Amino acid sequence: MAGTNRWPKYERDITYSEDSSLNTLETCLPRPESEGDTNRFWVIFIHGGAWRDPAISASSFRKTQEKLLAAPVADSIAGYASINYRLSPYPSHPTDPSNPSDPARNATHPNHINDVLAAILHLQEIYHFEDRYILVGHSCGATLALQVAMKRYWGSQYESTFALELNVVPPTAIVGVEGIYDIPALVEYHEDQPVYRDFIVNAFGASGWDTASPTNGDFDDSWPDGKLVVLAHSPNDTLIEAEQAELQRKALESQGWKDAGERRVKMFELGGEHDEVWETGEAAKAIELAVEELSQSRR
Ligand SMILES: N[C@@H](CC(=O)c1ccccc1NC=O)C(=O)O
């Protein structure tokens, strides 16, 4: 019975929907499922890449995952997952240009977030962790993570949406790493670098940036049970400025979130360039903080 008793168990290319070849996820189970898991958290990762880069995928979590598996908090983590989702078009990509007939590479908002929700639902149906999970996102993945906590109305408040019909239980905590939170501010900050406006229009269209931005979320209404947001940022990130995390902190603080207490927002400094934080696994430090914070509040 070679292999059956080997932990952790890694699984890749798990299909969570038939929409496209990118509707897959990967998991890592550190130990056999046990009763103790009700005191543990899942860690679920959403990759970045400006909603379009085919070279950045669920695999960008692996280094961070290895660090967590070896960290002191490892015993508090029940499982790990990393999600692929449909991307927006990238016909000018140098080595892997998108094809207009490929459903995996022609998504627009809110397809990305609907895919993330479908993936979380898939995991919740198998592992029953309910709200016991930390949703982590890098760059545009951090946007997506907070959008999960935004009730998924997308401006059409009174219409049912596909996202609302998915019965996803929102996370207990969110960790944003080198994140985009205020889309209009991002585009304005980089007004002299047209690529920023380009990838935003490519993903969201020419309008609706405000309602889609997590800085605009009403978290009292949409995420009443949320306990913790960690906003992690490196001063060495030359692609996303620290202002983005600051704007999200201010938005949460204006809604009563504080550095301590029931609803906490924690700023956390990481080291390295925008993509180095996942390439080196540096992002693990911010996730460790989140696990520690949650374990403290349960004592
Ligand atoms: N490698 C990406 C660029 C990218 O990911 C990016 C660039 C500037 C600011 C944020 C970025 N990614 C966020 O998810 C691309 O080729 O479009």
The ligand as an ORCA input file, in Angstrom:
! r2SCAN-3c Opt
* xyz 0 1
  N       2.659     40.264    -14.537
  C       1.447     41.004    -14.780
  C       1.530     42.352    -14.140
  C       1.074     42.301    -12.755
  O       0.800     41.247    -12.234
  C       0.914     43.572    -12.033
  C       1.526     44.729    -12.511
  C       1.359     45.924    -11.842
  C       0.594     45.959    -10.698
  C      -0.019     44.805    -10.220
  C       0.155     43.609    -10.890
  N      -0.482     42.433    -10.474
  C      -1.550     42.381     -9.654
  O      -2.224     41.379     -9.543
  C       1.154     41.172    -16.252
  O       1.926     40.726    -17.087
  O       0.104     41.746    -16.559
*
